Amino acid sequence: MTGKTIFANRRLLLTGAVAAGAVGLLPRFLVSADAQSQPAGGSYKPTEAMAGGANNYEPNAPLVENLGTGFVVSGLVRKAGNGEPLRNVRVQIWAATERGGERVPSNRGSVMTDDQGRYRLETSPIVPQFGQPHIHIAYDDPGFATLFLRPVLNSRHDKTMNVDFVLAPASPNAPRPS
């Protein structure tokens, strides 16, 4: 009996990894967006803060119409527990862009969520800082627990990023960032 020996090489391993990843993601694409957003058990858990999310944070970023053009960050803000969309919530966003670094005042601003709990802000294209193209998103107003996020883009050439998050009610004695 003769058999064929298959030698693993990088191309074969990469092809297998891509195929396995595609199969693992396939069910997600077969489910509606509404069904994906409804957690198992019906209770929305608060989003956890991300390491580095508060880097270069400055409180009270002004409300802005945009921070340039070429990249759009958007998302949906919900209340922990029942998942109710949060209306009129201030979301702060800052990033390193083609106009300068994260500390440049024209690269930071705040927007308010609409009646459906959605926010949207257009910025100049995002550039890598410390090797990664990323943005910072913060919630730090009274009413809900402070949250800092630092999502990383897949590529510096990305034109959009959707970042949904869930806020927990504020603890009465919790310190606020200053």
N, CA, C and O of each residue as an XYZ file, in Angstrom:
712
protein
N       0.837     -1.158      0.000
C       0.000      0.000      0.000
C       0.890      1.231      0.000
O       1.815      1.360      0.802
N       0.586      2.115     -0.908
C       1.388      3.328     -0.975
C       0.558      4.486     -0.497
O      -0.654      4.526     -0.710
N       1.188      5.401      0.130
C       0.504      6.611      0.621
C       1.293      7.824      0.216
O       2.481      7.743     -0.100
N       0.633      8.922      0.229
C       1.290     10.164     -0.125
C       1.604     10.894      1.177
O       0.729     11.083      2.022
N       2.825     11.288      1.325
C       3.246     12.041      2.489
C       3.073     13.524      2.193
O       3.542     14.027      1.172
N       2.397     14.212      3.098
C       2.213     15.648      2.941
C       3.125     16.332      3.938
O       3.041     16.104      5.145
N       3.992     17.169      3.412
C       4.895     17.916      4.257
C       4.283     19.282      4.540
O       3.910     20.012      3.622
N       4.188     19.610      5.807
C       3.624     20.907      6.174
C       4.637     22.007      5.857
O       5.803     21.933      6.243
N       4.179     22.988      5.171
C       4.999     24.171      4.965
C       4.167     25.389      5.350
O       2.991     25.253      5.686
N       4.760     26.566      5.304
C       4.054     27.772      5.731
C       2.794     28.033      4.906
O       1.768     28.435      5.455
N       2.865     27.810      3.608
C       1.709     28.078      2.751
C       0.558     27.152      3.119
O      -0.587     27.595      3.211
N       0.848     25.868      3.330
C      -0.189     24.919      3.699
C      -0.793     25.279      5.064
O      -2.013     25.261      5.227
N       0.045     25.599      6.020
C      -0.443     25.967      7.342
C      -1.277     27.247      7.289
O      -2.318     27.336      7.940
N      -0.828     28.232      6.520
C      -1.568     29.483      6.394
C      -2.922     29.252      5.729
O      -3.932     29.801      6.168
N      -2.945     28.439      4.666
C      -4.200     28.134      3.986
C      -5.167     27.446      4.937
O      -6.355     27.768      4.955
N      -4.673     26.510      5.718
C      -5.525     25.816      6.690
C      -6.047     26.754      7.759
O      -7.211     26.665      8.149
N      -5.204     27.648      8.235
C      -5.630     28.601      9.265
C      -6.701     29.550      8.729
O      -7.672     29.848      9.424
N      -6.525     30.022      7.504
C      -7.514     30.909      6.903
C      -8.839     30.177      6.722
O      -9.900     30.727      7.014
N      -8.778     28.939      6.243
C     -10.006     28.165      6.035
C     -10.717     27.918      7.365
O     -11.939     28.042      7.446
N      -9.968     27.574      8.395
C     -10.570     27.327      9.704
C     -11.196     28.602     10.257
O     -12.280     28.561     10.839
N     -10.519     29.729     10.079
C     -11.059     31.008     10.537
C     -12.336     31.366      9.804
O     -13.285     31.856     10.416
N     -12.374     31.128      8.503
C     -13.566     31.444      7.711
C     -14.743     30.584      8.150
O     -15.867     31.077      8.253
N     -14.498     29.320      8.406
C     -15.572     28.432      8.859
C     -16.067     28.883     10.223
O     -17.270     28.851     10.482
N     -15.165     29.301     11.097
C     -15.559     29.755     12.418
C     -16.381     31.036     12.382
O     -17.236     31.236     13.244
N     -16.145     31.896     11.418
C     -16.880     33.154     11.308
C     -18.175     33.024     10.530
O     -19.055     33.876     10.650
N     -18.306     31.978      9.740
C     -19.454     31.829      8.857
C     -20.793     31.960      9.583
O     -21.664     32.679      9.093
N     -20.999     31.306     10.719
C     -22.311     31.432     11.372
C     -22.650     32.873     11.730
O     -23.826     33.238     11.719
N     -21.668     33.697     12.044
C     -21.918     35.085     12.396
C     -22.540     35.837     11.221
O     -23.385     36.707     11.430
N     -22.140     35.522     10.004
C     -22.657     36.215      8.840
C     -24.048     35.724      8.450
O     -24.718     36.350      7.628
N     -24.482     34.625      9.026
C     -25.798     34.090      8.724
C     -26.855     34.562      9.709
O     -28.028     34.215      9.573
N     -26.449     35.356     10.709
C     -27.357     35.835     11.740
C     -27.557     37.332     11.548
O     -26.607     38.057     11.250
N     -28.794     37.794     11.719
C     -29.064     39.221     11.544
C     -28.297     40.042     12.573
O     -27.909     39.534     13.625
N     -28.084     41.317     12.256
C     -27.369     42.208     13.165
C     -28.112     42.338     14.489
O     -27.481     42.395     15.545
N     -29.450     42.385     14.450
C     -30.220     42.486     15.687
C     -30.014     41.260     16.567
O     -29.885     41.382     17.785
N     -29.983     40.094     15.963
C     -29.786     38.865     16.735
C     -28.379     38.811     17.314
O     -28.188     38.319     18.426
N     -27.380     39.317     16.566
C     -26.012     39.321     17.073
C     -25.880     40.209     18.296
O     -25.126     39.890     19.215
N     -26.612     41.331     18.320
C     -26.459     42.275     19.408
C     -27.206     41.836     20.667
O     -26.930     42.352     21.750
N     -28.131     40.912     20.550
C     -28.882     40.424     21.716
C     -28.054     39.343     22.412
O     -27.846     38.271     21.845
N     -27.582     39.609     23.627
C     -26.742     38.623     24.304
C     -27.546     37.420     24.781
O     -28.761     37.495     24.970
N     -26.849     36.326     24.969
C     -27.481     35.129     25.521
C     -27.955     35.451     26.933
O     -27.230     36.080     27.704
N     -29.130     35.036     27.264
C     -29.666     35.300     28.589
C     -30.383     36.635     28.699
O     -31.020     36.916     29.715
N     -30.287     37.467     27.657
C     -31.028     38.720     27.623
C     -30.471     39.859     28.452
O     -31.106     40.913     28.512
N     -29.331     39.712     29.091
C     -28.772     40.777     29.911
C     -27.469     41.280     29.306
O     -26.564     40.491     29.033
N     -27.371     42.577     29.096
C     -26.165     43.182     28.531
C     -25.156     43.438     29.638
O     -25.469     44.086     30.636
N     -23.952     42.930     29.460
C     -22.887     43.135     30.437
C     -22.108     44.386     30.068
O     -21.937     44.679     28.884
N     -21.624     45.142     31.077
C     -20.854     46.353     30.784
C     -19.584     46.025     30.004
O     -18.946     44.998     30.240
N     -19.230     46.900     29.083
C     -17.984     46.767     28.336
C     -16.825     47.010     29.292
O     -16.870     47.921     30.119
N     -15.789     46.189     29.172
C     -14.611     46.354     30.024
C     -13.653     47.348     29.390
O     -13.499     47.393     28.169
N     -13.008     48.148     30.242
C     -12.017     49.111     29.774
C     -10.863     48.373     29.095
O     -10.546     47.238     29.451
N     -10.242     49.024     28.120
C      -9.110     48.446     27.387
C      -7.814     49.082     27.885
O      -7.772     50.276     28.181
N      -6.767     48.281     27.972
C      -5.456     48.789     28.358
C      -5.037     49.898     27.398
O      -5.188     49.767     26.183
N      -4.518     50.974     27.943
C      -4.057     52.088     27.120
C      -5.164     53.027     26.673
O      -4.901     54.012     25.983
N      -6.397     52.735     27.059
C      -7.510     53.557     26.617
C      -7.463     54.994     27.106
O      -7.925     55.903     26.417
N      -6.904     55.204     28.300
C      -6.862     56.548     28.870
C      -5.600     57.324     28.482
O      -5.431     58.466     28.911
N      -4.719     56.733     27.685
C      -3.494     57.435     27.271
C      -3.845     58.764     26.599
O      -4.716     58.815     25.730
N      -3.171     59.824     27.000
C      -3.350     61.175     26.452
C      -4.765     61.711     26.646
O      -5.199     62.600     25.913
N      -5.478     61.178     27.621
C      -6.829     61.644     27.925
C      -6.793     63.050     28.508
O      -5.931     63.372     29.326
N      -7.722     63.871     28.087
C      -7.943     65.191     28.675
C      -9.442     65.332     28.879
O     -10.210     65.164     27.932
N      -9.872     65.638     30.097
C     -11.315     65.741     30.348
C     -11.953     66.906     29.597
O     -11.287     67.865     29.207
N     -13.245     66.789     29.412
C     -14.063     67.864     28.843
C     -13.682     68.259     27.425
O     -13.637     69.447     27.106
N     -13.408     67.288     26.580
C     -13.146     67.611     25.174
C     -14.374     68.316     24.608
O     -15.500     67.913     24.900
N     -14.181     69.359     23.804
C     -15.320     70.134     23.308
C     -16.185     69.341     22.325
O     -15.707     68.424     21.657
N     -17.463     69.711     22.251
C     -18.348     69.137     21.240
C     -17.898     69.660     19.881
O     -17.645     70.854     19.716
N     -17.801     68.748     18.903
C     -17.319     69.118     17.566
C     -18.240     68.531     16.502
O     -18.952     67.558     16.746
N     -18.212     69.134     15.329
C     -18.930     68.604     14.160
C     -18.109     67.494     13.509
O     -18.659     66.485     13.069
N     -16.776     67.688     13.447
C     -15.864     66.702     12.872
C     -14.447     67.039     13.315
O     -14.189     68.095     13.892
N     -13.542     66.118     13.031
C     -12.110     66.321     13.286
C     -11.347     66.107     11.983
O     -10.257     65.536     11.982
N     -11.916     66.560     10.890
C     -11.328     66.361      9.569
C     -12.223     65.448      8.747
O     -13.383     65.221      9.091
N     -11.674     64.929      7.662
C     -12.414     64.012      6.786
C     -11.516     62.855      6.374
O     -10.291     62.975      6.368
N     -12.139     61.735      6.032
C     -11.383     60.584      5.538
C     -11.536     59.321      6.361
O     -11.243     58.232      5.869
N     -11.996     59.440      7.628
C     -12.181     58.278      8.491
C     -13.424     58.529      9.348
O     -13.619     59.638      9.846
N     -14.257     57.512      9.521
C     -15.473     57.652     10.326
C     -15.477     56.608     11.434
O     -15.330     55.412     11.180
N     -15.647     57.077     12.668
C     -15.850     56.178     13.810
C     -17.301     56.353     14.245
O     -17.799     57.473     14.358
N     -17.966     55.232     14.487
C     -19.375     55.274     14.866
C     -19.665     54.091     15.774
O     -18.853     53.177     15.915
N     -20.838     54.131     16.383
C     -21.213     53.012     17.235
C     -22.534     53.256     17.929
O     -23.216     54.255     17.699
N     -22.870     52.311     18.782
C     -24.114     52.314     19.545
C     -23.756     52.173     21.025
O     -22.953     51.319     21.399
N     -24.356     53.015     21.856
C     -24.112     52.979     23.296
C     -25.373     52.464     23.976
O     -26.463     53.000     23.772
N     -25.216     51.406     24.797
C     -26.350     50.789     25.490
C     -26.135     50.821     26.996
O     -25.019     50.988     27.488
N     -27.238     50.656     27.705
C     -27.227     50.577     29.164
C     -27.077     49.116     29.582
O     -27.752     48.236     29.048
N     -26.189     48.868     30.539
C     -26.015     47.509     31.053
C     -27.341     47.003     31.614
O     -28.147     47.770     32.140
N     -27.543     45.699     31.488
C     -28.785     45.083     31.968
C     -29.764     44.921     30.836
O     -29.751     43.905     30.142
N     -30.632     45.928     30.635
C     -31.686     45.798     29.636
C     -31.245     46.144     28.209
O     -31.982     45.876     27.260
N     -30.073     46.725     28.045
C     -29.561     47.029     26.705
C     -30.218     48.220     26.042
O     -30.069     48.421     24.837
N     -30.938     49.008     26.809
C     -31.608     50.190     26.259
C     -30.581     51.134     25.632
O     -29.566     51.437     26.258
N     -30.829     51.605     24.397
C     -29.919     52.589     23.796
C     -29.896     53.859     24.650
O     -30.942     54.326     25.100
N     -28.711     54.412     24.870
C     -28.573     55.609     25.701
C     -28.563     56.856     24.825
O     -27.681     57.043     23.987
N     -29.558     57.696     25.039
C     -29.717     58.931     24.278
C     -28.997     60.085     24.960
O     -28.910     60.142     26.187
N     -28.485     60.996     24.153
C     -27.888     62.231     24.653
C     -26.723     61.983     25.612
O     -26.580     62.674     26.621
N     -25.897     60.995     25.287
C     -24.706     60.669     26.064
C     -23.491     61.235     25.320
O     -23.384     61.103     24.101
N     -22.584     61.865     26.065
C     -21.386     62.453     25.455
C     -20.291     61.401     25.330
O     -19.916     60.763     26.313
N     -19.777     61.226     24.107
C     -18.708     60.277     23.814
C     -17.491     61.081     23.343
O     -17.589     61.886     22.417
N     -16.353     60.855     23.990
C     -15.125     61.548     23.596
C     -14.284     60.644     22.700
O     -14.194     59.436     22.920
N     -13.674     61.249     21.690
C     -12.846     60.504     20.730
C     -11.574     61.297     20.479
O     -11.622     62.515     20.305
N     -10.421     60.602     20.458
C      -9.166     61.238     20.072
C      -8.281     60.196     19.411
O      -8.401     58.998     19.671
N      -7.382     60.676     18.544
C      -6.535     59.758     17.772
C      -5.373     60.508     17.147
O      -5.397     61.732     17.022
N      -4.359     59.752     16.757
C      -3.272     60.298     15.934
C      -3.752     60.223     14.488
O      -4.150     59.162     14.007
N      -3.708     61.354     13.811
C      -4.173     61.402     12.426
C      -3.097     62.024     11.546
O      -2.012     62.370     12.015
N      -3.413     62.157     10.277
C      -2.480     62.798      9.351
C      -2.211     64.253      9.731
O      -1.261     64.857      9.233
N      -3.046     64.822     10.615
C      -2.859     66.217     11.054
C      -1.927     66.322     12.257
O      -1.484     67.420     12.592
N      -1.618     65.203     12.914
C      -0.743     65.248     14.081
C      -1.094     64.160     15.079
O      -1.943     63.304     14.830
N      -0.411     64.221     16.226
C      -0.566     63.192     17.251
C      -1.812     63.341     18.099
O      -2.616     64.251     17.896
N      -1.958     62.430     19.056
C      -3.135     62.392     19.923
C      -3.280     63.636     20.791
O      -4.390     63.984     21.193
N      -2.179     64.301     21.082
C      -2.228     65.482     21.954
C      -2.608     66.759     21.206
O      -2.855     67.790     21.832
N      -2.657     66.700     19.890
C      -3.028     67.876     19.095
C      -4.508     68.179     19.347
O      -5.354     67.312     19.133
N      -4.833     69.399     19.798
C      -6.238     69.713     20.123
C      -7.222     69.444     18.974
O      -8.371     69.081     19.227
N      -6.794     69.614     17.734
C      -7.719     69.388     16.611
C      -7.929     67.905     16.312
O      -8.642     67.566     15.367
N      -7.321     67.018     17.100
C      -7.516     65.577     16.949
C      -8.325     64.985     18.099
O      -8.304     63.774     18.318
N      -9.037     65.837     18.833
C      -9.860     65.344     19.936
C     -11.151     66.131     19.999
O     -11.181     67.335     19.743
N     -12.215     65.431     20.345
C     -13.504     66.103     20.460
C     -14.548     65.159     21.011
O     -14.297     63.970     21.210
N     -15.722     65.710     21.252
C     -16.852     64.947     21.784
C     -18.041     65.067     20.845
O     -18.200     66.060     20.136
N     -18.875     64.029     20.859
C     -20.147     64.023     20.145
C     -21.200     63.470     21.089
O     -20.878     62.799     22.069
N     -22.451     63.755     20.790
C     -23.567     63.259     21.590
C     -24.253     62.121     20.837
O     -24.316     62.125     19.608
N     -24.764     61.149     21.591
C     -25.536     60.084     20.950
C     -26.903     60.637     20.551
O     -27.418     61.571     21.167
N     -27.479     60.039     19.505
C     -28.790     60.478     19.017
C     -29.907     59.732     19.756
O     -29.657     59.068     20.762
N     -31.127     59.846     19.253
C     -32.287     59.212     19.905
C     -32.224     57.691     19.921
O     -32.898     57.058     20.733
N     -31.425     57.090     19.034
C     -31.269     55.633     18.997
C     -29.982     55.179     19.708
O     -29.612     54.008     19.628
N     -29.300     56.108     20.405
C     -28.082     55.764     21.122
C     -26.853     55.662     20.223
O     -25.826     55.134     20.650
N     -26.936     56.151     18.999
C     -25.822     56.065     18.049
C     -24.989     57.343     18.063
O     -25.503     58.443     18.267
N     -23.687     57.164     17.841
C     -22.790     58.309     17.681
C     -22.008     58.132     16.392
O     -21.880     57.022     15.875
N     -21.490     59.231     15.883
C     -20.699     59.216     14.640
C     -19.811     60.437     14.634
O     -20.258     61.538     14.957
N     -18.540     60.249     14.266
C     -17.616     61.369     14.134
C     -16.660     61.077     12.985
O     -16.065     60.002     12.911
N     -16.523     62.041     12.101
C     -15.552     61.919     11.010
C     -14.270     62.612     11.440
O     -14.301     63.693     12.028
N     -13.135     61.974     11.136
C     -11.816     62.503     11.469
C     -10.931     62.444     10.229
O     -11.309     61.878      9.203
N      -9.758     63.033     10.344
C      -8.738     62.829      9.319
C      -8.301     61.367      9.387
O      -8.526     60.710     10.404
N      -7.683     60.845      8.331
C      -7.238     59.446      8.364
C      -6.328     59.149      9.561
O      -5.473     59.954      9.932
N      -6.535     57.984     10.144
C      -5.781     57.534     11.314
C      -4.400     57.042     10.885
O      -4.263     56.357      9.872
N      -3.378     57.397     11.669
C      -2.016     56.924     11.402
C      -1.536     56.120     12.607
O      -2.000     56.337     13.726
N      -0.608     55.192     12.379
C      -0.101     54.393     13.498
C       0.633     55.252     14.524
O       1.366     56.176     14.172
N       0.425     54.935     15.778
C       1.203     55.509     16.864
C       1.654     54.325     17.697
O       0.836     53.490     18.083
N       2.930     54.244     17.975
C       3.521     53.089     18.652
C       3.282     51.817     17.847
O       3.098     50.741     18.415
N       3.286     51.945     16.514
C       3.186     50.797     15.627
C       1.784     50.346     15.291
O       1.613     49.484     14.429
N       0.761     50.904     15.950
C      -0.615     50.445     15.717
C      -1.522     51.618     15.375
O      -1.527     52.622     16.088
N      -2.292     51.506     14.290
C      -3.309     52.529     14.042
C      -4.490     52.263     14.987
O      -5.093     51.191     14.944
N      -4.809     53.228     15.824
C      -5.865     53.029     16.823
C      -6.551     54.353     17.131
O      -6.055     55.426     16.788
N      -7.689     54.250     17.778
C      -8.407     55.424     18.256
C      -8.681     55.241     19.740
O      -8.577     54.136     20.273
N      -9.031     56.332     20.396
C      -9.423     56.283     21.802
C     -10.859     56.772     21.902
O     -11.241     57.748     21.256
N     -11.646     56.089     22.712
C     -13.040     56.454     22.949
C     -13.251     56.439     24.457
O     -12.831     55.509     25.145
N     -13.909     57.481     24.962
C     -14.126     57.561     26.406
C     -15.532     58.016     26.732
O     -16.154     58.781     25.993
N     -16.015     57.522     27.861
C     -17.215     58.054     28.489
C     -16.788     58.394     29.913
O     -16.270     57.529     30.619
N     -16.996     59.645     30.349
C     -16.573     60.012     31.695
C     -17.527     60.981     32.380
O     -17.131     61.658     33.329
N     -18.746     61.063     31.931
C     -19.724     61.957     32.553
C     -20.429     61.237     33.701
O     -20.417     60.007     33.763
N     -21.046     62.002     34.617
C     -21.801     61.372     35.710
C     -22.965     60.542     35.157
O     -23.434     60.761     34.040
N     -23.403     59.614     35.949
C     -24.551     58.793     35.563
C     -24.163     57.365     35.242
O     -24.907     56.430     35.538
N     -22.996     57.196     34.637
C     -22.518     55.857     34.301
C     -21.037     55.767     34.648
O     -20.353     56.784     34.758
N     -20.552     54.549     34.817
C     -19.148     54.330     35.156
C     -18.246     54.792     34.017
O     -18.574     54.630     32.841
N     -17.117     55.365     34.382
C     -16.132     55.809     33.401
C     -15.651     54.620     32.585
O     -15.454     53.526     33.114
N     -15.464     54.845     31.290
C     -14.999     53.782     30.401
C     -14.012     54.363     29.401
O     -14.287     55.387     28.775
N     -12.859     53.710     29.248
C     -11.864     54.095     28.252
C     -11.610     52.909     27.336
O     -11.360     51.797     27.804
N     -11.674     53.147     26.028
C     -11.438     52.108     25.019
C     -10.306     52.523     24.098
O     -10.081     53.712     23.873
N      -9.594     51.538     23.565
C      -8.510     51.776     22.617
C      -8.553     50.702     21.525
O      -7.673     49.844     21.470
N      -9.565     50.743     20.661
C      -9.647     49.738     19.592
C      -8.581     49.983     18.518
O      -8.279     51.125     18.171
N      -8.025     48.896     18.006
C      -6.978     48.946     16.988
C      -7.591     48.626     15.632
O      -8.366     47.679     15.501
N      -7.243     49.415     14.629
C      -7.723     49.183     13.270
C      -7.021     47.973     12.679
O      -5.925     47.624     13.117
N      -7.627     47.331     11.701
C      -6.980     46.221     11.006
C      -5.815     46.728     10.169
O      -4.808     46.037     10.016
N      -5.953     47.941      9.624
C      -4.953     48.512      8.739
C      -5.025     50.026      8.826
O      -6.092     50.573      9.104
N      -3.928     50.707      8.599
C      -3.959     52.166      8.587
C      -4.753     52.691      7.397
O      -5.037     53.887      7.318
N      -5.110     51.815      6.482
C      -5.882     52.216      5.305
C      -7.394     52.080      5.518
O      -8.176     52.430      4.635
N      -7.808     51.574      6.685
C      -9.236     51.476      6.987
C      -9.859     52.867      6.939
O      -9.222     53.857      7.298
N     -11.087     52.928      6.500
C     -11.810     54.206      6.388
C     -12.900     54.347      7.446
O     -13.418     55.444      7.660
N     -13.257     53.233      8.116
C     -14.309     53.265      9.129
C     -13.986     52.301     10.268
O     -13.202     51.364     10.116
N     -14.612     52.562     11.404
C     -14.564     51.622     12.524
C     -15.838     51.795     13.328
O     -16.210     52.911     13.690
N     -16.503     50.684     13.605
C     -17.703     50.695     14.423
C     -17.334     50.175     15.810
O     -16.792     49.078     15.945
N     -17.629     50.966     16.835
C     -17.313     50.579     18.210
C     -18.569     50.762     19.058
O     -18.902     51.876     19.461
N     -19.262     49.651     19.322
C     -20.420     49.640     20.202
C     -19.936     49.367     21.622
O     -18.959     48.642     21.813
N     -20.604     49.937     22.616
C     -20.233     49.609     23.997
C     -21.435     49.749     24.921
O     -22.439     50.381     24.593
N     -21.289     49.123     26.105
C     -22.359     49.062     27.101
C     -21.841     49.706     28.381
O     -20.782     49.337     28.888
N     -22.598     50.674     28.897
C     -22.199     51.400     30.102
C     -22.922     50.876     31.333
O     -24.115     50.578     31.297
N     -22.167     50.772     32.426
C     -22.731     50.368     33.716
C     -23.125     51.611     34.503
O     -22.469     52.646     34.381
N     -24.178     51.532     35.303
C     -24.526     52.675     36.157
C     -23.349     53.041     37.053
O     -22.590     52.173     37.484
N     -23.206     54.334     37.328
C     -22.102     54.809     38.167
C     -22.319     54.377     39.603
O     -23.445     54.342     40.100
N     -21.236     54.054     40.247
C     -21.256     53.755     41.670
C     -21.220     55.103     42.404
O     -20.437     55.972     42.022
N     -22.038     55.305     43.439
C     -22.110     56.620     44.087
C     -20.775     57.124     44.624
O     -20.548     58.334     44.649
N     -19.891     56.237     45.052
C     -18.616     56.659     45.639
C     -17.431     56.486     44.704
O     -16.284     56.636     45.125
N     -17.694     56.169     43.430
C     -16.601     55.943     42.486
C     -15.918     57.265     42.140
O     -16.596     58.257     41.873
N     -14.571     57.291     42.143
C     -13.870     58.519     41.761
C     -14.033     58.790     40.264
O     -14.083     57.850     39.471
N     -14.116     60.044     39.877
C     -14.216     60.450     38.478
C     -12.835     60.876     38.006
O     -12.062     61.412     38.800
N     -12.495     60.653     36.724
C     -11.209     61.132     36.220
C     -11.162     62.657     36.270
O     -12.180     63.336     36.139
N      -9.959     63.167     36.463
C      -9.845     64.632     36.511
C      -8.881     65.149     35.480
O      -8.668     66.357     35.384
